[in-house]
Amino acid sequence: MHGASREALAAARERLDALTDSTSVDAGSLADELAAVTALLHREVSLRRVLTDPAQSGEAKAELAQRLLGTQVSGQTLDLVAGLVRSRWSQSRDLVDALEELANTADLTAAQKRSRLDNVEDELFRFGRIVSSSTELRAALTSRSASTAAKGELLRELLGGRAERTTERLVTRLVTAPRGRSLESGLESLSKLAADRRDRMVAVVTSAVPLSDTQKQRLGAALAKVYGRPMHLNLDVDPEVLGGIRVQVGDEVINGSIADRLEDAGRRLAS
């Protein structure tokens, strides 16, 4: 997002955080209602355009949202939606993207309150790895001919009772309502959102063998010192690394593996 949309989303995040800080607010129910509004505005393009029309006053758009949703969602959800439509958006799609992020953040907040956020982060990462390694599973989850109900049932078989409820909810929403995104990019966005929930950056660490607890602690501390923020490690094992580790933080890659050093030496000899 850019310009006005970025400012509007930042303000909405603050309102959501203030709301979910209250112990009386059910963050899971809030997530369900925000997800329902997301689906409505994704489906009803003309309504979305009206609610983001810069020619209309913010109050007029808020009143319209309240008339449409007032009997269908809680007061907390209505307040959040009203705040969103009062804001200015660079393009109408940004409003739907913001609503979806708030829904996912509310679910992650519910997991955080139960001290289960670490589990959710790890499960999202592992599920992404499973999808990327299985073309058959990816095809089943992204097939346009498969019904939403069939995809939901497949995810229940895969995740039900094996993963955190929040993980299952997030992945199911992504798979059944992708809104034009690839499954991989959607899972990556969810992982980043989970890390942001704890104000942490994510480092994808690939090693030839599993790291010991001491190695993980030392690596996490070293990366936190370099980047100036707490670091969550998503660990992957790849025998082809041969030794050492490969670390990716965002778009930055830190290569420390034997395989990388051999390849680099080969390039220098060839030149």
N, C-alpha and C positions, 0 to 999 in steps of 0.2 A: 504494500500500500504506500501511497505517496500523499504529501500535502495534507489537505483537509481530512482525508480518510485516516491517515496515520494518527492525527491529533484526536479524532473522534474515537478511534479504537483505544488509545491510551487512556482517555477519560472513562470509557466504558470498563476497562480493566480495573481501574481504581474503584469504580462504583461496585463492581462485582466483589472485589476483595473486601471492601467495607461491609458489604452485605453478608458474605459468607463467614466473616469473622464472628458473627453472632452464633452462639450455640443453639439458638432457637430455629435457625434456618436449616432446612433439609436440603443440602447441596445436591443430592441425587435427584430429588424431585424437581429442583430448579433446573438441572441439566436436561431432564426429560422434556420440560415445558419449553426451554430455549431451543432444543432440537426440533420440537414440533413447529415452532414459529419459523425456524430456519427452513424446514421442508415446505411450509406454506409459501414463504416469500420466494423460494427457489422455483416453485411451481407457478405461482401467480406473478408473471413478469410485469403486467400492467400495474398491479398493486405496489410492487416493489418500486416502480418508477415514480408513482405518486408519492410514496413515502420518502423518496430521496430527491424530489423535485426542488431545486434551489429557489424557484419562483414562489413556492408556498412557504408560509411562516412555520417556524418550528412548532409553535403551539397548535396550529391547525393540524399538522401532521400527527402530533402526539394525541390530539383529541380523536382523530380518525382511528389510530391504533387502539386507543382505549375503547372505542365503540365496537370495533371488530373483535377484540380479544377479551374484553372486560369480564365476560361470564365463563371464559374457557381456561384461563390461567390464573395463578395466584397474584396477589398484589405485588409481591417482590418481582416476579417476572414482568408484570405490566410496567412497573417503574423502570426496570432496565430497558425494556423495549421503547418506552416513551423517551427515555434519555437518548437512546440511539437515534431515533428518527428526528429528534430536535436538532441533532448535529448535522453538519454539512459533510457530504460524501463526494469524493472525486468521481466515482461512478457507482451506479446502483448495485452492481454485483458486490462491491466492497461491504455493503450493509449485511448481506447474507453471509459473507466470509466472517465478518465480525461476530455475528450471532452464533455461527458454528463454533468459533474459537471459544466464546464464552460458555457454550454448552459443554465442550470438552474440558475446559478449565474447571467448571463446577464439578464435573465427575472426578477429576484429579484431586480437587480440594477435598472431596468426600473421602477419597482414599488416603490422603494425607492426614486427615483427622483421625483415621483409624490406624495410623502408622503403617500403612501398606503401600505407600507411594514407591518405595524402593523396589518392591516386588513388581509393581505395574511397569516401571521403567524397564526392568530386566526382561519381563515377559514380552513387552512390545518389541524390544530388540531381537529377542530369540525368535519371535513369530516372523519378523521381517526376514531373518536369515533362513527360516524354513521355507517361506514363500519363494525367496530368490533361488533356492536350491531345488525346487520342485516345480517344473513347468506344468505338470498335471494339476497340482493343487492351484497354482496361479490361474490356470485356464478355467477351472471350476468356479473360482471366486470372482472372476472378472467377466465370465460369459454373459453376453447380452441376451442370449436365449434362455438362460436359467432364471427362474422366478426369484423374487426377493425372499419368499418363504423358503425355497430350496436352499438358498445361500445361508439364510439364518439357521436352518436346521443343520447344515454342514458345519457351521461354526460352533453350534452347541455340541455337536459330536466331538469336535476337535478340542474345544476349550472348556466346555461345561464340566465343573468339578475338578479341572486340572489347572485352571488359571484364576486369578483374582476376578471377582465380578466386574470390577471397573475395567479391566483389560478386555473382558468379553464384550461389555457394552460399547467401549470405544471402537474396537475392531468391527463389531457388527454394524455400527452406524456408518463407518467408513466403507465397508463392503456393500451394504445395501443402498447407500446414498453417496456414491463417489463424487458426484457433481463435476464430472469431467477430468478428475485427477487419476493418475496411475495409482495402483495399490502401493507401490514402493514409496512414492513421494508422500502419499498420505500417511503411511506408517512412520516415515522419517519426521514429518511435521508433528505427529503425536509424541514421538520420543523427545523432540526438542521442547515441546510444550511442557512435558512432564519434568524435564530438567529445569526449565525456567521457573517452574512452580517452587523449586527449592533454591532458586537463584544459582543454579549450577550450570556449568558447561559440560558437554558430553564429549568424551574422547573414545573413539573406537580403537581398541588395542588388539592387534593380531600378533600372536606368538606361536612358535612351533609346538610348545607344550604349555599346559596350564600354568599360570603364575601362582606362586605361593601367596599366602595372606600377607607376609612381610613384603614381598615384591610389589604386591598391589598397593599397599599402604605407602611405600616409598615412592612409587611411580605417581600415585595420586597427589602426594605432597609436593613432588617436584613440578608437576604440571600446574598445580594450583599456584605455586610460587611464580612460574613463568607467565601465566595468564592473569594472575591477580584475582582469581575467582575460584570457589570450590569446584572440584571436577568430579563428575560421575564417570566411572569406567565401564564401558560396554566391552566385554571380553570375548574374543573369538580365537579359535585355535585352527591353524593352517600349517600342516607339516611342511608345505613347500617353502615356508619362510626360512627353514633350515636352522636358524638360530637368531638370537636377538629378538627385537620386536619392531613392529610398524605401528605408528600412532597417527590417527587422523583426528584433528579438531576442526570442525567446520570444513572449509576448503583447504586448510593447511595440513600437509602431510610431513611427518617426521619419520624418516627411514633410518632404522638402526639394525636392519637384518643382514645376515651374511649374504643372502641371495641378492639383495639390493646392492651391497658393496661389490660383489663379484660382477654384477651387470654393469655397474658404473666403471669398474676397472676395465672391463671388456670394451666399453665405448671409448675410453681414453686410448687404449692400445690400437683400436681400429682407426682412430683419427691420427 
